[in-house]
Structure formats: C-alpha cells, structure tokens
Amino acid sequence: MPVEVTWWGHATCTVRDSDVRVLTDPLFARRLAHLRRRRGALPPPGAWRADVALVSHLHADHLHVPSLARLAPGTRLLVPRGAPRAVPGLRRLSHLRVSEVTPGDVTPVGDLAVRAVPARHDGRRLPLGPHRSPALGYVIEGEARTYFAGDTGLFDSMAKEVGPVDVALLPVGGWGPYLGEGHLDAGRAAQALERLAPRSAVPVHYGTYWPIGMDAVRPHEFHAPGDEFVRLAAQRAPGVAVHRLGHGESVRLGVAR
C-alpha cells in the first residue's frame, strides 16, 4: 500500500499510512498574530480529520490551540513533555486524548508506531513564560518510515537519532525574511537530505505565512525555498525523489522493502 502525503501549508501535513491518518502541527488560521496566510486556501474541514495529531514544539505557529480545538473528539494528540503546563489552553482540550512525549518514546496508533526524535530548536512558548519543552521531530513507522522534522537545525547525530527513513518532510524556509538558528533553509535542508538518504522528500514550512506589511522585504525568502530545495537536493542527494507540492496537493509514495 502506498503512503500518501498531503501538504496543507506551513508545517501542516496529513500522512496516510496503514489506514491511519496522521496530522502534523495543525494550523488552520487565516491570520496568526502578525502573520497572514498569503498563499493557498485554508485547509477544508476534511483536513481536520485524523487518528493522531503531532505537535513538534510550543511556538504558536506549530501548537495552535484554536486549530487543535477543531479536531474530533477522541483524537490522539502527541505533544512535547511539559506542553500542558506551558500552554494552559491545552488543558481545556478535554475532548482530545493528550499524551506528553520525549525523544525515544514510541506511541502505537492502530498499525503505526510514532516515535519521538530530537530536534534542535527553541522549545519555549514565546513571547512570554519561563516554561520550555523539548522541540521534537517524529518518525511515523508503518508501511513506510516517514520523518516529520517539525522545526530543526542540522545536528551531528541527526541520521543516527532519526534512523533510516523512507520519506522526509523537511522545513526549507520560514515565515519571515530572516531565519535564526535552529532552522533549515533550502541549503541546510539539502544537507539534511544527504545525511538521511530517504527514498523521497517533501519540502514544507515555506511559502504560506508572511508578516503583515512586509510583502516587499526579501520576497524571494517567501517564494523561492521550494524550488531552491529541489535544485540543491539534486546536487547533494541525487538519489532522492523530491516532490514539491502545492497547497492541498498530495503524492502517493511507493515503498520497496
């Protein structure tokens, strides 16, 4: 059975594997603080359906409580350990089955196993509050092993800690004209692809949200990362099939074992 990946924009994807629907970092907002959605329609209600939703870290564009509130009663939700303490709104989502996880934890969901892995990224809930939780990635293990990186920078043990994967969903940009530490741009994402050596990759976390009033500030940082990743990945990891999706587009990926 092929694995299907749908990109809804930013870091939000649906991964369908072994008849299980996995939703990553759900964000269904037209506007978030100083950001507005500049490309792609809002995901339709069908995108809210999931057996399990994964939250990679506490930043509001990845842990968005109003979007999580739209998930159906009984949906599993995996969050970094300490997230409910740092984000009180999570504690009000009593209709969800919330589990706190740390790197190395494995959660069975149907015929899948979801393994939390490390990420190198700021784990605080910004801009206020002293609490922090570890930023995470996740490996979805079923017919395929699909790596959702969340937000992360490169780190030396990435290939070892993530492990062999078939599909990599990698961030290649951001929501502003400059990326700080703990992020992958198109070039660093291509380096990550070289280290991980999956069969397939999908670039995410670019070309969706942009600060209000900054349309003319380094606009190439909004538009270019997907194509730039395709180009650089062909140089650094020519054996990897890269699928640059449009918002709401899907790809089915066969897995050879």
Backbone torsions as a table, in degrees:
resi	resn	phi	psi	omega
1	MET	NA	126.7	178.4
2	PRO	-70.0	154.3	173.4
3	VAL	-92.0	137.2	-179.2
4	GLU	-113.9	131.1	177.3
5	VAL	-118.6	128.2	174.4
6	THR	-118.4	129.8	177.7
7	TRP	-102.4	120.2	-179.6
8	TRP	-95.7	-4.2	-176.5
9	GLY	115.6	154.4	-177.7
10	HIS	52.1	-128.4	-179.5
11	ALA	-101.9	14.5	-175.0
12	THR	-93.2	117.7	178.0
13	CYS	-135.3	154.4	165.9
14	THR	-110.3	126.9	174.9
15	VAL	-111.5	121.2	177.8
16	ARG	-107.9	118.4	-176.7
17	ASP	-147.2	130.2	175.9
18	SER	56.3	39.1	-179.9
19	ASP	62.6	24.3	176.3
20	VAL	-118.5	135.3	178.8
21	ARG	-102.6	122.1	179.7
22	VAL	-114.2	129.1	-178.6
23	LEU	-114.4	129.0	-177.0
24	THR	-104.2	134.5	173.8
25	ASP	36.2	65.4	-174.4
26	PRO	-60.8	126.3	176.4
27	LEU	-141.6	107.9	-174.4
28	PHE	-118.5	33.5	-174.4
29	ALA	-104.5	143.4	172.8
30	ARG	-77.5	-31.6	179.7
31	ARG	-140.5	142.5	178.2
32	LEU	-139.3	107.5	-177.8
33	ALA	52.3	-119.2	-176.5
34	HIS	-89.7	7.6	-178.7
35	LEU	-105.0	146.7	171.6
36	ARG	-133.7	150.1	179.3
37	ARG	-76.0	117.8	-175.7
38	ARG	-104.2	-14.4	-178.1
39	ARG	-143.0	139.5	176.9
40	GLY	85.7	136.7	175.8
41	ALA	-68.1	156.8	174.2
42	LEU	-60.1	142.6	178.0
43	PRO	-57.7	138.6	-179.1
44	PRO	-72.8	166.5	-179.6
45	PRO	-54.8	-27.8	177.6
46	GLY	-61.6	-25.1	178.9
47	ALA	-71.9	-17.4	-178.5
48	TRP	-76.7	-14.5	-176.1
49	ARG	-77.9	129.5	179.1
50	ALA	-159.3	150.9	169.6
51	ASP	-83.0	-32.6	178.0
52	VAL	-148.0	139.5	174.8
53	ALA	-114.4	142.0	-178.0
54	LEU	-115.1	132.0	174.3
55	VAL	-114.5	125.2	-173.6
56	SER	-84.8	-35.5	-179.4
57	HIS	-163.5	179.8	-166.0
58	LEU	-86.9	-9.7	-178.9
59	HIS	-59.0	144.5	-168.6
60	ALA	-66.7	-20.0	176.7
61	ASP	-84.4	1.0	175.8
62	HIS	-122.2	-35.6	172.3
63	LEU	-112.9	91.1	-175.4
64	HIS	-111.3	103.3	-171.8
65	VAL	-59.1	-44.3	179.2
66	PRO	-60.0	-33.9	177.0
67	SER	-71.0	-41.2	178.0
68	LEU	-63.1	-31.7	-179.7
69	ALA	-64.5	-20.5	-179.8
70	ARG	-80.2	-11.8	-179.2
71	LEU	-68.2	149.8	-175.0
72	ALA	-68.6	149.8	175.8
73	PRO	-53.8	137.7	179.0
74	GLY	90.4	-7.5	178.5
75	THR	-62.3	134.4	173.4
76	ARG	-72.5	142.9	178.1
77	LEU	-135.9	119.0	177.4
78	LEU	-102.6	127.3	-178.1
79	VAL	-132.3	157.1	175.6
80	PRO	-60.9	145.4	-179.9
81	ARG	-58.1	133.8	-178.3
82	GLY	94.0	-7.3	-176.7
83	ALA	-61.3	-42.9	179.8
84	PRO	-62.7	-30.4	177.0
85	ARG	-71.0	-39.0	-176.7
86	ALA	-78.9	-26.9	-176.0
87	VAL	-125.5	90.1	-174.9
88	PRO	-56.4	-29.0	179.5
89	GLY	-59.0	-27.8	178.1
90	LEU	-62.0	-34.5	-176.0
91	ARG	-70.2	-15.8	178.6
92	ARG	-87.4	-5.9	-178.6
93	LEU	-88.2	62.0	-173.8
94	SER	-70.2	-12.9	178.8
95	HIS	-80.4	-8.4	-179.7
96	LEU	-102.8	153.5	176.6
97	ARG	-97.1	94.2	-171.4
98	VAL	-91.6	130.3	174.3
99	SER	-125.0	133.5	175.8
100	GLU	-93.1	132.9	-175.4
101	VAL	-132.5	157.5	175.0
102	THR	-130.2	166.5	-179.6
103	PRO	-53.4	133.5	-178.8
104	GLY	100.5	-20.8	179.3
105	ASP	-70.0	139.3	178.4
106	VAL	-120.8	127.5	-178.2
107	THR	-117.5	118.6	175.6
108	PRO	-76.9	136.9	175.5
109	VAL	-138.0	104.2	-174.0
110	GLY	58.7	-128.3	178.8
111	ASP	-90.2	8.8	178.5
112	LEU	-101.3	159.1	165.2
113	ALA	-124.9	128.1	-179.7
114	VAL	-108.1	117.0	-176.4
115	ARG	-107.8	126.2	176.1
116	ALA	-80.7	135.7	-179.3
117	VAL	-129.6	160.0	-177.5
118	PRO	-68.5	155.3	168.8
119	ALA	-135.9	156.4	177.1
120	ARG	-108.1	93.4	-174.6
121	HIS	-162.3	155.8	179.1
122	ASP	-64.0	123.8	-176.9
123	GLY	-96.1	8.0	-177.6
124	ARG	-78.9	157.4	169.7
125	ARG	-91.6	103.6	-175.4
126	LEU	-89.4	156.8	2.5
127	PRO	-92.9	-4.7	-173.8
128	LEU	-119.7	160.1	171.5
129	GLY	103.7	140.2	-177.8
130	PRO	-86.1	-12.1	-171.8
131	HIS	-80.2	145.9	174.3
132	ARG	-139.7	155.2	175.3
133	SER	-131.6	157.1	-179.9
134	PRO	-67.8	134.0	170.5
135	ALA	-71.4	141.8	-173.6
136	LEU	-127.5	157.6	157.0
137	GLY	-114.2	175.1	179.0
138	TYR	-139.5	143.4	170.4
139	VAL	-113.3	120.2	-179.8
140	ILE	-94.9	113.6	-173.0
141	GLU	-111.1	113.7	177.7
142	GLY	-149.9	-121.0	171.5
143	GLU	-61.6	-33.4	175.6
144	ALA	-124.6	169.9	169.8
145	ARG	-111.7	108.1	-174.8
146	THR	-110.0	124.4	-179.1
147	TYR	-99.2	118.9	171.0
148	PHE	-103.8	115.2	-170.6
149	ALA	-83.1	-14.2	-173.3
150	GLY	64.4	-127.0	169.2
151	ASP	-116.9	132.4	179.3
152	THR	-160.4	155.3	165.3
153	GLY	-96.3	174.0	173.0
154	LEU	-67.9	145.1	170.8
155	PHE	-145.6	152.2	-169.0
156	ASP	-59.2	-35.3	-174.8
157	SER	-95.4	17.6	-174.9
158	MET	-55.9	-52.3	-176.1
159	ALA	-62.3	-39.5	-179.0
160	LYS	-68.6	-44.4	-174.2
161	GLU	-79.1	-30.6	176.1
162	VAL	-78.8	-38.6	178.7
163	GLY	85.7	173.7	178.4
164	PRO	-60.3	132.7	178.6
165	VAL	-133.8	156.7	178.6
166	ASP	-96.8	-34.3	-176.4
167	VAL	-132.1	137.7	177.5
168	ALA	-124.7	124.0	173.2
169	LEU	-101.2	103.9	-168.6
170	LEU	-115.0	133.3	172.2
171	PRO	-69.3	137.4	-177.9
172	VAL	-126.2	1.3	-179.2
173	GLY	-160.1	-149.3	-177.2
174	GLY	-158.8	-153.7	-179.6
175	TRP	-120.0	16.6	178.7
176	GLY	-148.3	174.2	-174.5
177	PRO	-72.4	-11.9	-179.2
178	TYR	-135.3	138.2	175.9
179	LEU	-103.1	129.5	175.6
180	GLY	-86.3	-171.0	177.4
181	GLU	-65.3	157.1	-179.9
182	GLY	80.6	21.9	177.4
183	HIS	-131.3	157.3	168.8
184	LEU	-105.7	128.1	165.1
185	ASP	-95.6	-173.8	-175.9
186	ALA	-59.8	-40.5	-178.9
187	GLY	-68.1	-45.8	179.9
188	ARG	-69.2	-32.8	176.1
189	ALA	-64.8	-36.7	176.4
190	ALA	-65.7	-36.1	174.8
191	GLN	-64.7	-41.6	176.9
192	ALA	-60.7	-40.2	178.9
193	LEU	-61.8	-40.4	178.2
194	GLU	-61.7	-39.8	-179.6
195	ARG	-71.6	-40.6	-173.9
196	LEU	-80.6	-32.9	177.5
197	ALA	52.2	52.0	174.3
198	PRO	-75.5	174.0	173.8
199	ARG	-77.8	-34.0	-174.1
200	SER	-141.0	157.3	177.7
201	ALA	-145.4	150.1	175.5
202	VAL	-130.6	122.0	175.9
203	PRO	-77.0	138.3	179.6
204	VAL	-137.1	-178.6	174.3
205	HIS	61.5	52.4	175.2
206	TYR	-163.1	160.9	168.1
207	GLY	61.2	29.4	-179.9
208	THR	-126.3	-58.5	-178.1
209	TYR	-110.3	147.1	179.8
210	TRP	-150.1	146.6	-178.8
211	PRO	-61.3	138.7	177.7
212	ILE	-62.0	133.2	178.3
213	GLY	83.6	4.0	-177.5
214	MET	-117.4	26.8	-176.9
215	ASP	-59.5	-31.1	-175.5
216	ALA	-93.5	0.4	-177.4
217	VAL	-93.6	109.0	178.8
218	ARG	47.2	54.7	-175.9
219	PRO	-61.5	-22.2	178.6
220	HIS	-62.8	-25.8	178.5
221	GLU	-68.4	-21.0	175.4
222	PHE	-85.9	-46.0	-170.1
223	HIS	-86.8	-32.6	-164.1
224	ALA	-89.9	-22.7	-168.3
225	PRO	-57.6	-36.7	-179.0
226	GLY	-62.1	-51.1	179.5
227	ASP	-65.7	-37.0	179.7
228	GLU	-65.1	-38.6	177.4
229	PHE	-64.1	-43.1	178.1
230	VAL	-57.4	-44.3	-178.0
231	ARG	-66.1	-46.9	-176.3
232	LEU	-73.3	-33.1	176.9
233	ALA	-64.1	-36.1	178.4
234	ALA	-63.8	-28.9	178.2
235	GLN	-80.4	-45.1	-172.4
236	ARG	-89.2	-29.4	-177.0
237	ALA	-139.8	66.2	-173.2
238	PRO	-64.1	-17.3	179.7
239	GLY	-82.7	-3.4	-177.6
240	VAL	-97.4	130.1	175.4
241	ALA	-83.1	115.8	-178.6
242	VAL	-101.5	129.5	-178.9
243	HIS	-116.1	106.0	176.8
244	ARG	-89.6	108.8	-175.9
245	LEU	-92.8	151.8	166.1
246	GLY	-85.9	168.1	-179.8
247	HIS	-61.1	127.8	-179.9
248	GLY	83.8	-1.6	179.7
249	GLU	-85.5	154.0	-178.3
250	SER	-125.7	158.3	172.7
251	VAL	-139.6	138.4	174.6
252	ARG	-101.6	130.5	-172.6
253	LEU	-120.0	114.8	175.3
254	GLY	-73.4	149.4	-177.5
255	VAL	-126.0	123.0	177.7
256	ALA	-98.8	127.1	178.6
257	ARG	-120.7	NA	NA
